[in-house]
Amino acid sequence: HYAAAQKQAEPAVLQPTPQPKDDFQEELVVRPLHSGDIYASFQFRTLWETDFMRGNKVSHYRLFPKSLGQVISKFSVRELHISFTQGYWRTMQWGQPYLPSPPGAELWVWFQDSVTDVDATWKELTNVLSGIFCASLNFIDSTNTVQPSASFKPLGIGNVTDHRFLRYATLPREIVCTENLTPWKKLLPCGSKAGLAVLLKSEKLFHSSFHSQAVHIRPVCQDWQCKTTSWELRQTLNVVFDLHNSGQGKREWSLFKMFSRTLTEACPLASSSKIYIDITDNPEQFELSPATSLLSQAMVLGDRRTFSVYDLTQQDTFGSVRSLNLLIRWKSTEGDMLRPLLHAERYVAGYGLQTGEIHTLMYNHHPYRSFPVLLLDSVPWYLRLYIHTLTVTSKGKDNKPSYIHYQPSKDRVRPHLLEMLVQLPPNSVTEVTVQFERALLKWTEYTPDPNHGFYVGSSVISSLVPSTVAMDTNSTRERPLFSSFFPCKEESSYFVRVYTEPLLVNLPTPDFSMPYNVICLTCTVVAVGYGSLYNLLTRSFQIEEPSPGLAKRIANVIRKMRGVPPL
Amino acid sequence: MFLSERRRGQLAALSIAAVVIIVGVPLWWRTTETYRAWLPVSQIKELAKLQLQLSADVEVVFARGTVTPEQQKKVPLTQTQEEERAIDGDLIILFLILLIRNTKLESKFFSCHVLFLPEDTALSESPCGSLVVYVIPESSSLLPEDVNVYIGQRRTALLRIGPQMRVGKTLEQLLAHLEPRIKQVLQVMSFSHNDITAALSDRVRFSPDNKESIADSMRAFKSSPGYEITFSLLNPDPKSHRLHWDIEGAVQTYIQPLLTKLSPVANFSIDSQTLYYTMLGVNPRFDTSRSAYTLNADSLAHVINPVEARLGSNAASSNPVLNFLLYVPDAQHSPLYIQGRKKQEVPSNAFHSPRWGGIMVYNVNGFYGSEPEFPVDINIDMAKVMGVFLAQLRLLLGVQSSTPPPGFLVARCGSTGLADWELDRLMWSRSVENVATATTTITSLAQLLDQIGNIVINDNIAQQVSSAVTSLQLAVAELEAGNLGFALQYSKEAILASEKAFFDPSLLHLLYFPDDQKFAIYIPLFLPMCVPILLSLLKIVSEARQRLEC
């Protein structure tokens, strides 16, 4: 070691410290739901002014996690969205989530247009991601990957719309648990040591009705004119707690009851650290303590909501006990929720193990506006869709889709992909049905538990839904008359993505000792045939004296006893 | 009539048996056999003996005043020196040294450039793996009094003739005098018995006399075609310290020149990260006498594991990772010093872990000032940090800084941090190590395939194996010819091909196909078919025997 043998570091040289090019924000939104459940949504955002594109070698990381950065630069990823969800989001009871996700694992990636072999890169990427997130993403292969033509557009900047560079796959059977949460938490700059992430205790998070964690990476604009771009890593975690049913019976919740932790500090690396409580229905239904004077209004999912804001970077938020334990107390159980305007469900009909029918129902609850929706269905090859039986009906009438993109499946190679643009009439139910035949798999293709059934991933419905604010005819009362004749366009619609339930379909399942039985049976039949043939060929035949009959023999015995010569 | 009927039956039985044997058995054999491509087994067995010959070209230049002009004409053009060393039984290493006389340059060179050391001139350019030794007279003032051998930054050395070798001696005496000394120079600058033993440490049994070199080789990373170097700044206390490190500039200034120099040996990629709230695995002890916290050498082994979980593996490649951690202790545990085994202070405040990386503790309490207002902005002095990391990097990459024998003077390495001959030394041992590793891999693969008949050998595996064998043969041949650069290149190719063949997933497909299950499937068919055939054959044989006896 020829290092300088100095004990003490020299005093600081007064250099101007460089402005860091990365920024970290954390946020928690709590929304009491009308069903009595409580919805908590965490968002952690890291922005980094750097350039992963054009072959630049990015190698020095500060707040952005190194493992994800290496993935982006190695696989030339433009956008990456991955989510792991346990449970199903009940839109009719809970309203729209801030970030929708289907049950199981979902991954969709836009590659940069410099990638030549997208399929090979995709395969390698899924393997690496399955290592990073401890999930079975390595089961993503060509049989469950599709290239949607319209449903998944890039969410960041960039005008690449050639869907050759898009891959979408879901694993509806994936089970999400602690081993997926730990690597997800490790990507946060403060880990689970400080800031909002201390609340993320797996024993509480997985004791819930719904749990969803996601990672979204995309390039975004840094400023208004988009002169510089930066990369955004958004880690989100959504959880719905069912505290009312879990024993207490009282409608009273606190951070400590939900997460068995209270907050004492913000993450020191975060430039902003806030808790939002949706108090739009306050004070009629519940009260908050400690109260805050900070209020914020925002347009969320087409609705104008009011939030109480707790800024964790301010010391006085924590009060004299230096710890923040938010308490929400419900006063009454009444009150009705605004019905979500778009809602969908799906089921399998039919009987027997040969054919069946997939029904997808899409509800438009808007009283007087119709709007178009994009429906995406990806069905595995072992359900052979009869596309000629595809019918779309609403209000008893045939509803002709204005755009249909259908890619038929190939056995053991790729799934069916069906995309449709359907206009949903106001206040109606639109039903899409398609018949299918169940294929018989090879005996090695069955899952270890084949009688459980086979999962078919959720349908994805993407739409621009008219805003409820625009629907509100009473809004003219609060506004000056001159401003309210034409409906305001900016707020008039918002983007919603709805996932249906995944399907569980039973396939004809053989008895798995069958191959051996068949071998034995065939061999026995062959052996019997062969044996008789062999006998016929090799035996020598002789004419034999016919043996005397039974009666004659008995008679002979008697005659012998009597001493008479036999017959 | 009776006899002919019997005869017909016998003939039928015999022909059925013949059909079964001629058509049935080969058909069954062909349809159920596993595909096994041809492997060069004999060549692999040949390689497994690992008879390596290393040869280095040594050019010897006699300066004026060492030999008379008449003697100079008589100096043999080439002279070969062989040295045979057996390492652990069947492995035989031949050191082969070529002495080449150079008659053109010596007088002019030393008269003009008496003040310059040889590496300053363009004359000393020599190919990778070779050496130039300049023999200078005893009275020369080029070297200090007590120095007999000077080793330059390039592949050159100055050798002073001993006092007993006056001008009057014969040429044979002079050469006999020079020979052991040149060998000594070669051992310092190219390879020695110990280096080669260390490089072959996987194959050689541990013996007490090469303990030192084994320890060296266990510290250094195994030879690999590429390395990932990761610098991590650990900040357990971001509330008090806001750390700034110019890692990008420091890597450019300090690390990159060394890695550029080392690029023939392996590919390197560098990245860095900052990790917050990472704690060491042990609680430092407070030393009241120094009013500082100390970490004992014994507890250092427990430091790494908890940190390792946060470091994260490299997602983009499977090369070995060299970790260099800069740990800034939190404000409550500051300053923190590492204590050696004998309770003495470690001046660099750093330590390294063999085949893993290095950790340096960087105390920042000097930055606090009298009235610290947290968080404190701290600019890390990268020159100090990188000095330590560079030394650790050299150790971990196996650039040995063994102490030269007495009377040797070694030039200080220049801006790149690595002399040419040090690179050569590394390349020699890496080539030998690669050849040994690839040979072991290929041999064990061949053995495995030989032992388990169920394994399918696809054409691509056979191709990988043959290309590995070809590269190995080429590497061995290049080592023999003294072309170090090519030898290293071929040995790297051999490693890549052999590992690819060894870890190919297609080898596993039919590995677990137990024999009892196979028989359970065959018996229902084979038993009823074979029993009548066998019985009738036995009957025919016994009848024929009876007829003979009659």
Contacts between the chains, C-beta under 8 A, distances in Angstrom:
chain1	res1	chain2	res2	distance
A	1	B	346	7.8
A	1	B	347	7.0
A	1	B	348	4.2
A	1	B	350	6.7
A	1	B	388	6.4
A	1	B	391	5.3
A	1	B	392	7.9
A	2	B	387	6.6
A	2	B	391	5.7
A	3	B	347	7.0
A	3	B	348	3.8
A	3	B	350	6.9
A	3	B	384	6.6
A	3	B	387	4.6
A	3	B	388	4.1
A	3	B	391	6.8
A	4	B	384	5.4
A	4	B	387	6.5
A	5	B	347	3.8
A	5	B	348	7.3
A	6	B	384	7.1
A	7	B	337	7.8
A	7	B	345	7.8
A	8	B	335	7.5
A	8	B	363	6.9
A	8	B	365	8.0
A	8	B	366	4.6
A	9	B	362	6.9
A	9	B	363	5.9
A	9	B	364	6.0
A	9	B	366	4.6
A	9	B	367	6.6
A	9	B	381	6.5
A	9	B	384	7.9
A	10	B	366	6.7
A	10	B	381	6.7
A	11	B	366	5.8
A	11	B	367	6.4
A	11	B	369	7.8
A	12	B	367	4.6
A	12	B	377	7.6
A	12	B	378	6.5
A	12	B	379	6.5
A	13	B	379	6.6
A	15	B	379	5.5
A	17	B	242	7.7
A	17	B	244	5.3
A	17	B	377	5.1
A	17	B	379	6.8
A	18	B	244	6.6
A	59	B	269	7.4
A	59	B	270	6.0
A	59	B	271	3.7
A	59	B	272	6.7
A	60	B	247	5.5
A	60	B	248	5.4
A	60	B	271	6.6
A	60	B	272	4.6
A	60	B	273	7.7
A	61	B	271	7.0
A	61	B	272	6.7
A	61	B	273	4.3
A	61	B	274	7.0
A	62	B	273	7.5
A	62	B	274	4.8
A	63	B	274	7.6
A	65	B	273	8.0
A	65	B	312	7.5
A	66	B	230	7.8
A	66	B	271	6.4
A	66	B	273	4.4
A	66	B	312	6.1
A	67	B	312	4.9
A	67	B	313	7.7
A	67	B	315	4.8
A	68	B	315	7.9
A	70	B	271	7.5
A	70	B	314	6.6
A	70	B	315	4.8
A	70	B	316	4.3
A	71	B	315	5.3
A	71	B	316	7.0
A	73	B	316	7.6
A	74	B	315	7.4
A	74	B	316	4.0
A	128	B	315	5.1
A	128	B	316	7.5
A	131	B	315	7.1
A	132	B	315	6.1
A	186	B	310	6.9
A	186	B	312	7.4
A	189	B	276	5.7
A	190	B	238	7.6
A	190	B	276	5.9
A	190	B	277	6.2
A	191	B	276	7.2
A	191	B	277	5.3
A	191	B	310	7.6
A	193	B	276	7.7
A	193	B	277	3.8
A	194	B	239	8.0
A	194	B	277	6.7
A	265	B	239	7.8
A	268	B	238	4.6
A	268	B	239	4.7
A	268	B	375	7.1
A	269	B	238	5.7
A	269	B	276	6.4
A	516	B	520	7.6
A	516	B	521	7.1
A	519	B	521	5.5
A	519	B	524	6.8
A	520	B	524	4.8
A	523	B	524	3.6
A	523	B	525	3.9
A	523	B	528	7.7
A	524	B	524	6.1
A	524	B	528	7.7
A	526	B	525	6.5
A	526	B	529	8.0
A	527	B	524	7.2
A	527	B	525	6.6
A	527	B	527	7.9
A	527	B	528	3.4
A	527	B	529	6.2
A	528	B	528	7.8
A	530	B	528	7.2
A	530	B	529	5.9
A	531	B	528	6.1
A	531	B	532	6.6
A	534	B	13	7.9
A	534	B	16	6.5
A	534	B	532	5.3
A	534	B	533	7.8
A	535	B	532	7.8
A	537	B	9	7.4
A	537	B	12	4.0
A	537	B	13	7.6
A	537	B	16	6.9
A	538	B	9	4.5
A	538	B	10	7.6
A	538	B	12	4.9
A	538	B	13	4.5
A	538	B	16	7.6
A	538	B	532	7.8
A	538	B	536	5.7
A	539	B	9	6.1
A	540	B	2	7.7
A	540	B	5	4.1
A	540	B	6	4.9
A	540	B	8	7.2
A	540	B	9	4.8
A	541	B	5	6.8
A	542	B	2	7.1
A	542	B	5	7.8
